[in-house]
Amino acid sequence: MKANMMRIIIVSFLLIILIPNFSFAETKTFIKEYNYQASEVDSKLTSRSVALAQVKRLLLEELGTYLISESTVKNFELTKDQVSSLTAGVVMTVIIDEKWDGKTYYLKAKITTDTDDLVKSIDNVRKNHEQNKSLEEVRAKTEEALKRIETLRKEMEAGKGSKAGEEKYTKAVNELSSIDWFRKGLALKNIEKNNAEAMKAFDKAIEVDRENAKAYAGRAAIYNDWGQHQKALKESELAIKHDPKLAWGYNNLGWAHIRLSHHQLAIENFNRALELDSKYARAYVNRSWAYFNMKEYNKALDDANKAIDLAPGLAQGYLRKGRALASLGDVKNALNNLNKAIELDPDFSWAFLHRGHVLLKNGETQPAMEDFKKAAKLGNEEARAFLRKKGVQW
């Protein structure tokens, strides 16, 4: 009897401890409606583009206000605009209803999100300088396009319109739609990890606006992921052509050159990316690899350290540092950094692969083989080729 009572007490105690933990997770749905009154120059398509941008804007503003007041986002010391731009990159808007009667375009849309997961995603993106900067630029361009559309609309309603004005209006609306497709592509690539769908979104962004430099850069990044580096070169060059100050474009171009063994050209492009954005940690990471491939290990180490200083949570920085240290003969610290890379990203196959090589050179054959197997299981083809050569299954 006493034993049963003790079990009941223990179970009750555990429930008291555990239940509050579940209370923090909450799924919230935000719904907004928007009616866009079309002007004489508006079509169904342009009316929908503006209505969609406005309803998303209202949703993101309400969601941002909620997050700042109700969650740990307030501890991030972000403005409401910053929260809105970050949130736009990690949530999807769903259209509930839409109607067009030739004069008014009506849209009803919603965002449904788990607030705990959303806060974690926002935290991850805000720490990623590249994504954070890109999303903030997208928000600013959206606001700029909406203001330009409203100004042109008023001019035409006041009888100041012209054929050139109508063309400017259509161009501004197309730019607004293109920005939205790019933002969708960015979320699909970085958050959903769905390159195939992200590519479709970037394609659509370019179809609507041939001058969308970021969309070309997005396509280049995906082509690099797919190992299609010649295509990545072409898309990167188009990105830079349309925006010569786009650091992301130069970084993608440099990465494609690395994979094609054009290491000096790669370094020149990473240099340009860093001239444009001195806080671009991934450009330092990538330039570190280029220097490593040219056997300039001290320069590779310097760049890896700069990347880590700028982004302590970026696993690639520790991978590059570990490889440079290993080549400079500092095996102990090399392993420490490779361990850190794996700690930050337990699915980082390249960190397992290179830790395996360092362990093998250090005479630690058994743990080295375990690392090669882990890398192979994670899909690393270099690790698989190494194991096949040794006749080892993974």
N, C-alpha and C positions, 0 to 999 in steps of 0.2 A: 504493500500500500504506500509506504513511504517512498519507495523507488519510483512508483507511478507518479506520485505527487511531485517528486523532484524532476521527472521528465517534463511534466506539464509546466513547471516553473521555468525550466531551461528554454523550452520551446517558446513560451510567452515572452521571455526576455529577448530571445533572438528576433522575434517578430517586432518587438518594440524598437529594436536597433535598426532592423532592415527596412521597415515600412517607410520611415521618413526619407530614405534614399530614393525610393521610387517616386516620391512626391515631387522631386525636383524636375523630373522629365515631364514635359507637357506639350501636347500637340495643339497648335493654335492655327486657326484659319482666319484669314483676313479677306474681306470681300469689298470691292469697290465698283461703282458704275460711272460711266462717263458718256455724255451726249455731245457729239461734235456737230456744230452747225456748219454745213458746207458753204463755201463761197462759190461764186460763179465759175471760178477756175478749177474748183475741186472736182475730182472724179471719185468714184467709189473707192478706188485703190488709195488715192492720196488721203481721203477722209479717214479710211481705216488706219493708215499709218500714223496719222496724228492722234486719233482716238486711242490707239494702242499705246503709244508713247505716254500719253497723258494718264491713262488708267494705271499703267505700270508705275508711273511717277507717284501717283496717289497711294498705291499699295506699299511702295518702298518707304515712303515718308511715314505712313502709319506704323509699319513694321519696325522702322528705325526708332521711332518715338517709344514704342512698346519695349524694345530691347534695352534702350538706355535707361528706362525707368524701372523695369522689372527683372533685369538679369545682370550678370557679371560684366556685360559689355560696358557698363558705366565705369568699371575699373580700368578699362583700356584707354581712357582719356581721349576719346574720339569725338569729333563734332557729329551732329545729326547728318550732315551731308556726307561725311566720311563713312558713317555706318551705312547710309543708303547705297553708296557706291560699292562698298564691300559686299553688302547683302545681295546686290544685283548680280554679283558674280557667283553666288552659291545657292540661289533659289530659282525655281522655275515658276512662271506665271501661267495659270491655266484659264483659258477662255470658257466661261460658263454659257454666255449667250451673246449674240450679236445680231443687229438688224440694220437695214439700210432702206430708207424710203425715198431716196433721191434727193433729200434735203438734209436729213440728219442721220449720222452714223452712231448707233447705240452699242456700247460694249459693257459687258459685265464680266469681271475676272476675279480670280482668287489666288492666294498663295497659302498653301498649307505646309507647315513645317514643325518638326520637333525642335523646340527651343534650345534644348541642351546640345543637340547635334549642330544646330545652326551657330550657336555661340562658339563651339569648337572650330567650325569651318571658318568663321570670321577671324578667329584668333590665328589660325594657320595662314590665311591669306594676308592678314595685316603684317605678319612677320616675313612674308615673301615680297621683297621689294619690287621685283619685276611685275608680279600680278597686281600688287597694290597700286603701283604707279599706273599700270595700264587701265585698271578699272576706274581710277580717279579721272584719267584723261577721257575715258568714255563718258563718264557722267558729265564732265564739263562740256564735251562736244554735243551731247544730247541737249543740254540746257541752251547752248549757243544756237543749235539748229532750231529749237522751238521758238526762241526769241526772234530769230531771223524770219521764220515762217509767219509769226504773228505780225511783224513789222511790214512784210511784203503784202500780207493779206489786208491790213488796214489801208495801205497805199492804194491797192486795187479797188477796195470798197469806196474810197474817197475819190475815185475817178482818176487817180494818178497812174493807173496801170498801163502797161505797154506790153508788146510782144516779148521784149527782153525781160520785163518784170515777171511775166508768166513763166518764162524759161528758168529764171532764177528761183521762182517759187517751186517749180517741179524739181529742180536740182536739190533744193534744201530739203524737200520731203523725201526724196530718194536717199539723201545722205542720212536722214533720220532713220529710215528703214534699214539701211545698210549697217548703221551703228548697232541697231538692235540685233541683227543677224550675227554680227561679230561678237557681241556680248554673249549671245546664246552659244556660239561656237567655243568661246573661251571657257564657259562653264562646263560644256560637254567634254572638252579636252582635259581641263585641270581638275574638275571635281568628279565628273562621271567616269573619267578615264575611257571615253568612247571616241577614239580618233576617227572612226568611220563616219559617225553622225556629225562630229565637229567639222570634218572636211566638207560635208554637205552644207553646213551653216556658213562656213567661210566662202564656199562657192556662191551661195546665194547672196552674201554680202557684196561680193565683187560683181555679180550679175546686175545688181541694183545700182552700184556705184563703182565704176571702174577705177576710181582714184583712192579707194580705201586701202591705204598702205598697211594698216594693221592686219587686215584680212589676208593680204599676200604673205605677211610675216607668219600668220597663223598657219597658212598652208605649208610654208617652208618648214616650220617646226614639225609638222606632222610627217612631211616627206623625209625629214631627217630621222624621225622615230621609225619610219618604215624602211630605212636604209636606202631610199631613193635620192641619193645626194646630188646628182646632176639636176634633178627637178627642184631640189631645195635651193641650189645655186640660182636657178632661173627665178624662182619665186622671191628669194631674198633680194635679188637685184631689182625686181619690180617694186618691192616694198621700199627700197632705198631711193629709187627713182621718184616715187610719189611723195616720199618724206625723207629727205636727206639727213634729218636729225633723229631718225628712229633707231635708237640704240639696239633694240631687239632685232631689227633687220640685219645689222652688222654682226651681232652675236650668232644669229642663225647662219649667216654667210660664212663666218669663221668656223663654225662647227662642221659645215659641209666640207670645207677645205681640209679640216683635220681628217675627216673620214676618207678623203680622197688622197691623203698623204701630202697635201700642199701646206706644210707646216708654217713656212714663212708667211705665206698669204693669209693663213689663219691668224697668225699673230698680228699682222697689220690690221685685220678687221676687228679683232678684240681690242686693239689699241684705240681704234676709232670709237668703238662702243663705250669704252671707259672714258674717253675724252668727253663724250656726250652725257655720260652718267657715271660719275665716280663712285657711286654706291652700288654698282651692279655686281653683286657677289658672283653670279653665275658666269659672268664674263671673266672674272679672275680665275674661277675654277677651270674654265675651258682653256684660258691662256696657259695655266699651269700645266695642263696636259700637253699642249703644243710644245712648251719648253721641255717637258719631260721626254717627248718623242725626239727632240733634237739633242738630248743628253745634256741639257743645261739644267742640272738638278737643283742647284742653288736658287736659280730664278724660279723654277717650278715650286720650290718650297716657299719662297717669298710670296708668290701669288696665292698659294694655298692658305698661308697664314692670313693674308689680307681678306680672303673670302670668309674664313672662320671668324675674323674680327667683325665683319659686316653682318654675317648670318651664322651665329653659333649653332643653329639648329639644322644647318644644311649638311646632310650626310656626305655629299660629294666632296666638300671641302676637306673632310678628314680622310677620305679615300685618297685624294691627290697628295695630301701631306704624308700619309703613310707610305705611298709609293715612292715619293721623293726621298724620304728618310731611309727607306730600305736600300735605295740605290746609292745613298751616301754612307751606308754601312751602319746606321743606327737602328738595329733590328728591334731592340726593346721598345723604343718610342714609336717605331713604325707599327708594331703590333698594337700598341696602346691606341693609336689613331684609327687603325682598321677596326679595332674592337668598338671604338666610339661610333664609327660610321654604322656598324651593324646594330648597335644599341639604338641609334636614332632611326634606323630603317631596317627592321628585321627581315625584310624581303629584298634587300639590296644585293642582288646576285654578284655584282662585280666586286663588292667588298669581300664576300666569301671567297671568290676566285683568287683575288690578289693576296688575301690573308693566307690562303692555301699555298701560294707560291712562296711567300716569305717563310712560312712554317717548314716547307719542304727544304728550302735552302738552309734552314737552321737545324736540319736533321730530325725534325719532329714529323715523321712520315705519317703516322696514324691519324693525328688530328688534322694534318694537311689533307689527307684523302677524304676525311669527313667534310671538310670545307668544300672540296671540289664536288662531292656528291650533292651537298646542299645547293651549291650554285647551279648544278645541272638540273636538279629538281625544280629550281625556280625559273628554268628555261634558258639559262646561259649557254649559248652554242659553243663558246670557246671552252668552257668547262666540260661539256659533253664530248667534244673532239679530243680533249686531253685524256679523258677516261676511256674512250674507245681505243685510243692508241695503247693504253695500258692494259686493255682487256678487262676493264672493271665496269660492273653494272652499277646503276644508281637507282 
